[in-house]
Amino acid sequence: MRYESYVAIISENASYSTITTVCMKISNSFLISKAQRYDVRGRKYIGALNKLYFEDIGVRNARLNFRHVEESHLMENILYNELRYRGYHVDVGAVGIREKTDRKDTNGKPIYTQKTLEVDFVASNGASKYYIQSALSLPDDEKESQEKRPLYRIDDSFTKLIVTKNGLHTRRDEKGVIIVDLFHFLMNDDIV
């Protein structure tokens, strides 16, 4: 069956099993790859909410007639492909946190809520592991803080990176998170 046929099936009112079957067939034809969700703290895979990445961005763009070109998604897809090319097994990280809300229970104690923060990539190869965030730009402290937040919640000593297209020089913050420019990352294999 051709790729266009798979897209037509998905675009209709298809069941979950049909969509799963079609995605599996597209994956088996090397058009897309699946990144599984990995619970960083629990060190186990989460059975749902996998992410799909295109093996070839050019094929993706041509198929979409060069519409829907969102630079941040393309950058994330390119990073995913580059990490796989370098030999890493790549997953999407999930970091569960417990946050205090503004509400209180009947005894006056604060109420907490569970949230899950996403780490764009958990790249592992043997004993080495990297946690990587993809951020097109870091225009202000608020955006930088948003990208660092899940990395700060990971309690191990593996390298934590934020890859950005800001043209910034590589720098490390006080908690060890490294911010590196996209082009520097792509041109230097020794970063990961």
FENURTA-V376935 format. One record per pair of residues at least 4 apart in sequence whose ideal C-beta (glycine too) atoms are under 6 Angstrom apart, sorted by the first residue. I is the first residue (numbers start at 0). J is the second residue. D is the distance in whole Angstrom. If there is no record, write none. Layout:
i=<I	I>
j=<J	J>
d=<D	D>
This chain:
i=<0	5	5	8	8	9	9	9	13	13	25	25	26	26	29	30	31	31	32	32	33	33	34	34	34	34	35	35	35	36	36	36	36	37	37	37	37	38	38	38	39	39	39	45	50	52	52	53	53	56	60	63	70	71	74	74	75	78	79	82	82	82	83	86	87	87	88	89	89	90	92	92	93	94	94	94	95	96	96	97	97	98	98	99	99	100	100	102	103	103	104	104	116	118	118	119	119	119	120	121	122	123	128	129	129	130	130	130	131	132	132	133	134	134	134	135	136	137	137	137	137	138	140	146	147	147	150	150	159	160	161	162	162	162	164	166	167	169	170	171	172	179	179	183	184>
j=<4	21	25	13	21	13	18	21	17	18	30	31	31	33	54	54	51	53	52	54	49	51	50	89	90	91	44	49	90	45	48	91	93	44	90	92	121	43	45	93	92	94	153	93	91	76	79	59	76	76	65	67	135	135	133	135	133	133	89	87	89	122	89	124	122	124	123	120	122	121	118	121	115	116	149	152	115	114	152	111	113	112	114	109	111	110	112	110	107	109	108	110	149	130	149	131	132	133	131	130	129	128	157	158	191	150	153	159	160	146	161	162	146	161	163	164	165	142	143	163	165	142	144	161	151	176	159	176	176	177	178	179	181	184	181	180	180	179	178	177	176	183	184	187	190>
d=<5	5	6	6	5	6	6	5	4	5	5	5	5	6	6	6	5	6	5	6	5	6	5	6	6	5	5	5	5	4	5	5	5	6	4	6	5	5	5	5	5	5	6	6	5	5	5	4	6	6	5	5	6	4	6	6	4	5	6	5	5	5	6	5	4	5	5	5	5	5	3	4	5	5	5	5	5	5	6	5	6	6	6	5	6	5	5	5	5	6	5	6	4	5	5	6	5	5	4	6	5	4	4	5	5	6	6	5	5	5	5	6	5	6	5	5	5	5	5	5	6	6	6	5	6	5	4	5	5	5	5	6	6	5	4	6	6	5	5	5	5	6	5	6	5>
